[in-house]
């Protein structure tokens, strides 16, 4: 096979558009299906991508950035030929592997060992290829003790690590990665990044979708910024990420992409009134309000706290043990007794998920930009307010 480096770009995207149809008349019961069987279903059209064009040079690490719903994952699936564009073409020059849905081919009743061979065959590896790399796959996933146990007994982290280890050992010429650069614990993440670096040194083209802008900035050479299906620009990673963050933190950018069930996101004081600033180390409450009639079933809420491109913390209500009754309230508070942030400006991202955390009803980033004023602890650097005392 001719090397991609000598035969033009690794991936060429020309005028790509992708449309989805969203049903408006959802039949939830057998009776409604029978009564309305003669009625033509109504739907709205959503263009997830609109006339997107750019090239990805062979041997580069390329990032796709943008808010949820911007079209990043749709474009990656079009590159992987999981989806077919409605308009335009995508040319891929090289042997391609994708890390989009890790472990999608695993059978829960089979052991990890059996699933390695099964998933390897799905990804195009021969039995001999899998056998020659089996020990490396198991070591990479840190599953030596559990490789002969059924994967139904695996934790979600073990499951994803095994799928990642199988896929990345294909040694592709082009690798597509979607939101999995932070799987596993810190040691596994470090091994992942080291493996990505080795692939890059070998001349592999890596295309990454991630909301972790710190990793994208450090790992990627070039970045494409997508916004509601349209290409806002391409260029060096640092330049494009700064442009993206500037747009998010501008007053106009903070009001974008607010169509959806979320009504408001506020930082509130003890009296429930919204605040623009809070004192370091003081109590703080983030209040999220949404329209319950615009979501189907129970919801979970995820919060992400950022300073520029750095993600400081992430929490979600699925771990709180709250029941589905929160859906009918249309309001949920996240209260903090001592806000351990140093003075500065921060932004809060909010995502309203379904009960399974698989569907996003709406995501706002930023949902809220707020200031932390100086407290009494004397912290002068970094992002954390330690609140300690000298003595």
HELIX and SHEET records of a PDB file:
HELIX    1   1 UNK A    4  UNK A    6  5                                   3    
HELIX    2   2 UNK A   30  UNK A   35  1                                   6    
HELIX    3   3 UNK A   72  UNK A   79  1                                   8    
HELIX    4   4 UNK A  112  UNK A  122  1                                  11    
HELIX    5   5 UNK A  127  UNK A  141  1                                  15    
HELIX    6   6 UNK A  151  UNK A  153  5                                   3    
HELIX    7   7 UNK A  156  UNK A  168  1                                  13    
HELIX    8   8 UNK A  186  UNK A  201  1                                  16    
HELIX    9   9 UNK A  213  UNK A  219  1                                   7    
HELIX   10  10 UNK A  237  UNK A  249  1                                  13    
HELIX   11  11 UNK A  251  UNK A  254  1                                   4    
HELIX   12  12 UNK A  292  UNK A  294  5                                   3    
HELIX   13  13 UNK A  317  UNK A  319  5                                   3    
HELIX   14  14 UNK A  325  UNK A  329  1                                   5    
SHEET    1   A 3 UNK A  43  UNK A  56  0                                        
SHEET    2   A 3 UNK A  11  UNK A  23 -1                                        
SHEET    3   A 3 UNK A  87  UNK A  92 -1                                        
SHEET    1   B 6 UNK A  96  UNK A  99  0                                        
SHEET    2   B 6 UNK A 174  UNK A 178  1                                        
SHEET    3   B 6 UNK A 205  UNK A 209  1                                        
SHEET    4   B 6 UNK A  61  UNK A  65  1                                        
SHEET    5   B 6 UNK A 222  UNK A 227  1                                        
SHEET    6   B 6 UNK A 230  UNK A 236 -1                                        
SHEET    1   C 4 UNK A 274  UNK A 275  0                                        
SHEET    2   C 4 UNK A 262  UNK A 268 -1                                        
SHEET    3   C 4 UNK A 284  UNK A 290 -1                                        
SHEET    4   C 4 UNK A 331  UNK A 336 -1                                        
SHEET    1   D 5 UNK A 277  UNK A 279  0                                        
SHEET    2   D 5 UNK A 360  UNK A 373  1                                        
SHEET    3   D 5 UNK A 344  UNK A 354 -1                                        
SHEET    4   D 5 UNK A 299  UNK A 307 -1                                        
SHEET    5   D 5 UNK A 310  UNK A 316 -1                                        
END                                                                             
